[in-house]
Amino acid sequence: MTGFFKAATLMVLLLVPALAPAAASDELRSAFVKFLAAKSFRATVTDVKKGKQLSQMSFVAPDRYRIDANGNVSVVIGDTMYMDLGGGQLQPLPVPGVGKLIAQYRDPTFVDDIAAGMQVQLVGDDSLDGEPARVYAYTVSRPVKAAAKAWVSLASGLPLQVESTATMLGRASTTRVRYQGYDDAAIRIDAP
Protein backbone atom coordinates (compact mmCIF):
# COMPACT_ATOMS: atom_id res chain seq x y z
CA MET A 1 0.00 0.00 0.00
CA THR A 2 2.88 2.38 0.76
CA GLY A 3 4.24 2.07 -2.78
CA PHE A 4 0.86 2.97 -4.21
CA PHE A 5 0.56 6.16 -2.18
CA LYS A 6 4.14 7.19 -2.97
CA ALA A 7 3.47 6.70 -6.68
CA ALA A 8 0.16 8.59 -6.54
CA THR A 9 1.71 11.48 -4.57
CA LEU A 10 4.66 11.64 -6.96
CA MET A 11 2.41 11.82 -10.01
CA VAL A 12 0.45 14.66 -8.48
CA LEU A 13 3.62 16.55 -7.57
CA LEU A 14 4.81 16.23 -11.12
CA LEU A 15 1.64 17.72 -12.59
CA VAL A 16 1.02 20.52 -10.09
CA PRO A 17 2.90 23.19 -12.06
CA ALA A 18 -0.02 23.66 -14.39
CA LEU A 19 -1.54 26.09 -11.96
CA ALA A 20 1.33 28.54 -11.61
CA PRO A 21 0.38 32.20 -12.09
CA ALA A 22 3.12 33.16 -14.59
CA ALA A 23 2.22 33.73 -18.26
CA ALA A 24 3.93 30.47 -19.27
CA SER A 25 1.62 28.60 -16.95
CA ASP A 26 -1.50 29.26 -19.06
CA GLU A 27 -0.64 26.47 -21.52
CA LEU A 28 0.56 24.25 -18.70
CA ARG A 29 -2.65 24.87 -16.78
CA SER A 30 -4.64 23.92 -19.86
CA ALA A 31 -2.62 20.69 -20.13
CA PHE A 32 -3.37 19.86 -16.52
CA VAL A 33 -7.09 20.56 -16.97
CA LYS A 34 -7.04 18.15 -19.93
CA PHE A 35 -5.13 15.64 -17.80
CA LEU A 36 -7.82 15.80 -15.11
CA ALA A 37 -10.50 15.23 -17.75
CA ALA A 38 -8.78 12.14 -19.18
CA LYS A 39 -10.91 9.02 -18.95
CA SER A 40 -7.84 6.78 -18.82
CA PHE A 41 -4.06 6.79 -19.16
CA ARG A 42 -0.88 4.85 -18.43
CA ALA A 43 2.14 6.22 -16.61
CA THR A 44 5.61 4.77 -16.22
CA VAL A 45 7.79 6.07 -13.38
CA THR A 46 11.57 5.81 -13.78
CA ASP A 47 14.47 6.69 -11.46
CA VAL A 48 16.53 8.81 -13.85
CA LYS A 49 19.86 8.52 -12.00
CA LYS A 50 19.66 4.72 -11.71
CA GLY A 51 17.99 4.22 -15.08
CA LYS A 52 15.56 1.88 -13.33
CA GLN A 53 11.81 1.65 -13.85
CA LEU A 54 10.11 2.06 -10.47
CA SER A 55 6.48 1.47 -11.34
CA GLN A 56 3.77 1.43 -13.95
CA MET A 57 0.31 2.77 -13.31
CA SER A 58 -2.94 2.61 -15.23
CA PHE A 59 -5.95 4.77 -14.46
CA VAL A 60 -9.57 4.48 -15.54
CA ALA A 61 -12.03 7.15 -14.44
CA PRO A 62 -13.48 7.71 -12.06
CA ASP A 63 -11.73 5.61 -9.41
CA ARG A 64 -9.75 2.66 -10.80
CA TYR A 65 -5.99 2.37 -10.47
CA ARG A 66 -3.55 -0.45 -11.14
CA ILE A 67 -0.01 -0.08 -9.91
CA ASP A 68 2.82 -2.49 -10.58
CA ALA A 69 5.84 -1.54 -8.47
CA ASN A 70 8.67 -4.02 -9.00
CA GLY A 71 6.28 -6.92 -9.51
CA ASN A 72 4.06 -5.99 -6.55
CA VAL A 73 0.64 -5.34 -8.04
CA SER A 74 -2.08 -3.36 -6.32
CA VAL A 75 -5.49 -2.53 -7.74
CA VAL A 76 -7.73 0.13 -6.23
CA ILE A 77 -11.40 0.34 -7.11
CA GLY A 78 -13.30 2.81 -4.97
CA ASP A 79 -12.58 1.95 -1.32
CA THR A 80 -11.31 -1.55 -2.02
CA MET A 81 -7.65 -2.32 -2.57
CA TYR A 82 -6.65 -5.64 -4.05
CA MET A 83 -3.21 -6.85 -2.99
CA ASP A 84 -1.18 -10.04 -3.19
CA LEU A 85 -1.15 -11.18 0.42
CA GLY A 86 0.77 -14.31 -0.52
CA GLY A 87 -0.07 -17.07 -2.92
CA GLY A 88 0.12 -14.97 -6.07
CA GLN A 89 -3.53 -13.91 -6.19
CA LEU A 90 -4.90 -10.45 -5.55
CA GLN A 91 -7.14 -10.43 -2.50
CA PRO A 92 -9.69 -7.72 -1.69
CA LEU A 93 -8.76 -5.58 1.28
CA PRO A 94 -11.39 -2.97 2.20
CA VAL A 95 -9.65 0.30 3.01
CA PRO A 96 -12.33 2.80 4.04
CA GLY A 97 -11.49 6.23 2.69
CA VAL A 98 -8.81 5.15 0.21
CA GLY A 99 -11.05 6.15 -2.70
CA LYS A 100 -11.52 9.62 -1.26
CA LEU A 101 -7.80 9.93 -0.46
CA ILE A 102 -6.80 9.06 -4.01
CA ALA A 103 -9.57 11.17 -5.56
CA GLN A 104 -7.99 14.31 -4.09
CA TYR A 105 -5.14 13.94 -6.61
CA ARG A 106 -7.61 14.46 -9.44
CA ASP A 107 -9.40 17.36 -7.76
CA PRO A 108 -8.44 20.80 -9.12
CA THR A 109 -9.02 22.43 -5.71
CA PHE A 110 -6.31 20.22 -4.17
CA VAL A 111 -3.89 21.40 -6.84
CA ASP A 112 -4.87 25.03 -6.26
CA ASP A 113 -3.97 24.59 -2.59
CA ILE A 114 -0.44 23.36 -3.30
CA ALA A 115 0.26 25.69 -6.26
CA ALA A 116 1.13 28.69 -4.06
CA GLY A 117 4.65 29.95 -4.68
CA MET A 118 5.28 28.04 -7.90
CA GLN A 119 7.47 29.47 -10.61
CA VAL A 120 7.02 28.40 -14.25
CA GLN A 121 9.27 29.24 -17.19
CA LEU A 122 8.84 28.33 -20.86
CA VAL A 123 11.96 26.46 -21.99
CA GLY A 124 10.95 26.08 -25.63
CA ASP A 125 9.90 23.49 -28.16
CA ASP A 126 11.32 19.98 -28.34
CA SER A 127 10.11 16.54 -29.31
CA LEU A 128 9.59 13.40 -27.30
CA ASP A 129 9.71 10.09 -29.15
CA GLY A 130 9.12 12.06 -32.35
CA GLU A 131 6.10 13.96 -30.99
CA PRO A 132 6.44 17.75 -31.00
CA ALA A 133 6.21 19.15 -27.47
CA ARG A 134 6.55 22.36 -25.53
CA VAL A 135 8.82 22.21 -22.47
CA TYR A 136 8.31 24.09 -19.21
CA ALA A 137 10.67 24.31 -16.24
CA TYR A 138 9.12 24.93 -12.86
CA THR A 139 9.58 24.76 -9.14
CA VAL A 140 7.03 23.86 -6.52
CA SER A 141 7.36 24.31 -2.77
CA ARG A 142 4.46 22.21 -1.47
CA PRO A 143 3.93 19.49 -0.40
CA VAL A 144 7.57 18.72 -1.28
CA LYS A 145 10.06 21.19 -2.72
CA ALA A 146 10.90 20.11 -6.28
CA ALA A 147 12.41 21.39 -9.51
CA ALA A 148 10.96 19.88 -12.66
CA LYS A 149 10.41 19.98 -16.40
CA ALA A 150 7.18 19.12 -18.20
CA TRP A 151 6.81 18.16 -21.86
CA VAL A 152 3.34 18.96 -23.24
CA SER A 153 2.19 17.62 -26.60
CA LEU A 154 1.64 20.36 -29.17
CA ALA A 155 -0.93 18.13 -30.89
CA SER A 156 -3.09 17.06 -27.95
CA GLY A 157 -2.18 19.62 -25.28
CA LEU A 158 -1.67 16.80 -22.77
CA PRO A 159 1.41 16.14 -20.63
CA LEU A 160 3.72 13.61 -22.25
CA GLN A 161 6.43 13.52 -19.61
CA VAL A 162 7.43 15.18 -16.37
CA GLU A 163 10.88 14.97 -14.83
CA SER A 164 11.29 16.09 -11.23
CA THR A 165 14.15 16.39 -8.75
CA ALA A 166 13.07 16.34 -5.12
CA THR A 167 13.93 15.03 -1.71
CA MET A 168 11.37 12.57 -0.38
CA LEU A 169 11.77 10.58 2.82
CA GLY A 170 15.25 12.05 3.24
CA ARG A 171 16.51 10.88 -0.15
CA ALA A 172 17.17 13.08 -3.17
CA SER A 173 16.00 11.62 -6.45
CA THR A 174 15.22 12.53 -10.02
CA THR A 175 12.13 10.82 -11.32
CA ARG A 176 10.61 10.73 -14.79
CA VAL A 177 6.92 10.03 -15.38
CA ARG A 178 6.01 9.19 -18.97
CA TYR A 179 2.29 9.41 -19.82
CA GLN A 180 0.66 7.47 -22.65
CA GLY A 181 -2.66 6.05 -23.75
CA TYR A 182 -4.88 8.97 -22.88
CA ASP A 183 -8.56 8.03 -23.27
CA ASP A 184 -7.60 4.60 -24.61
CA ALA A 185 -10.74 2.44 -24.35
CA ALA A 186 -8.50 -0.64 -24.26
CA ILE A 187 -7.31 0.30 -20.77
CA ARG A 188 -9.52 -1.66 -18.40
CA ILE A 189 -9.20 -2.21 -14.69
CA ASP A 190 -11.55 -4.85 -13.39
CA ALA A 191 -11.78 -6.38 -9.95
CA PRO A 192 -9.58 -9.51 -9.87
N, C-alpha and C positions, 0 to 999 in steps of 0.2 A: 504494500500500500504506500510506503514511503516513496518508492521510486515513481509511482504514478503522480503523487502530489508535487514532487520535485520537477518532473517533466511538465506538468500542467502550469506550474508557477513560472518555469523558465520560458515557456512559449508565450505566456502573457507578457512577461518582462520584455521579450524581444519584439512585441508588437505595439507596446505602449506609446512609442514615439509619435504615432499618428496624430496625437492630440496636442502636440506642441503649438504654442501660439505664433511662432515665427512664420513669415511668408512661405518658406519652403515646406512648412508643415501642411499646407492646404491639400496638396496632392497626396501626401502621406496619410493625412486624416481620411481622405476619400478612400484610399486603399484599405485602411483599417475598417471603415464602415462596410466596404464590400466584403472584407474578410468575415466580419460579424454576421453578414447576411448569407454566407456560404452554407449550402445545405450539407456539404460533405467536403472532406479533404484528407490528404495524407501528409504527414510531416516526419522527416528523418532528422534526428538530433545527433550531431557529431562533435567530438572533442577535437578541436582544430589542432592543438599542440601535439596530441598523441596520434592523430589521424585515425581515431577509433570511433566507430559508430556506437552511440550510447543507447539509443532507443528509436523505435518507430511507433508512430501513433496514427490511428485513423479516427475520424470523427464523423458522425452522422447526426444531423439535427433531429430533435432538439437536445437529446441528452445521452447519446451513446458514444462511448470511447473504447478503443482497444489499444492497449499499450504493450509493446514487447520490448522489455529492457533486458538485454543479454540473455534471452531465452526464457525469462520470467514473464509470462503473459497475465495481464489483468484486463478484465472487461468490466466496464461500468455502464449500467442501464438504470437510469433514475437513481434510486437509493439502494440498489443492489450491486455489489461488487462480486465478480466471479474471479476466484483465485485458485491456483494449484496448491492445495494444502497437502500434497503428497499423493503419489499414485498416478500422476500425469493427467488427471482430469480436472477441469475447472469446476469448482464447487461454489454454489451461491453463498454469499456472506452478507446478510443485510447490514447496511451501515447507514442508520438513520442520519439524514442531513447531508450525505455525501453528494447527492444530486444538486442540492442548493449550493454547497461549497464550490463545486466545479462550475455551476452555472454563472457564478460571479465573474469568471474569466471571460465570459461572452457577453457581459453586461456593460454597455457604454458608460454607465454612471460610475462603475468601479474604475474604469480606465481614467475618467475625468478626475477622480480622487487622487490617483497616483501620478498624474501628468504635471503637477505643479513643479516648476523649476526646470523643466526640460528645455534643452537647446537643440535645435535642428538646423542642419546646414545641407544645402544641395551640393553634392559632390560632382554630379554630371551624369552623362549617359554612358552605358556599358552594355554588355550582353552577358547572359547566363545560359550556358548550354545552347547557344545560338539564338536565344530569345532576347530581343532588345529590351533594355531595362533602364530605369532611372535610379540612381544611387543616392541615398541620403545618409549622412553621418549624424549621430545624435548622442546625447547623454541623458540619463535619467537618474534621479536621486532617490526615488522611492519605488518599491519597498526595498530594493537593493541598488546601490550605486553601480552604474554600468555605462560603458562606452560601446557604441554599436554602429553598424552599418546595415541599411535595409536596401534590397534590390526590389523594385516594383516594376511589374510588366507594363510596358508601354501599350501593349495590345489589350490586355484585360483590366489593367489598373489594380491588380491583386498582388500582394507580396509574394515574391518568388523565393526569397532567401533573406535571413537575418543572421548576422554574425555579431556576437556580443562578448565583451570581456568584462568579467565581474568577479567579485569575491563572494562566494556562498559557502556557508558552514566553515569559514576560516580558510578556504582554499581558493586561490585565484585560478580562473580558467577562461578559455576562449571557446565558445560554443557556436556552432553553426546549425541553424534550423532551415531545412530545405522543404518548401511547400509544393505539393503537386496534387493533381486530381480534383481540383475544385469542382463541386457540383457533379461529380462523376456518379451516375446512378448505379454503377457496378460496385461501389463501396457499400457494403452491408455489414451491419454488426447485429447479430442475433444472439439471443441468450443461448449459451452452450447446452 
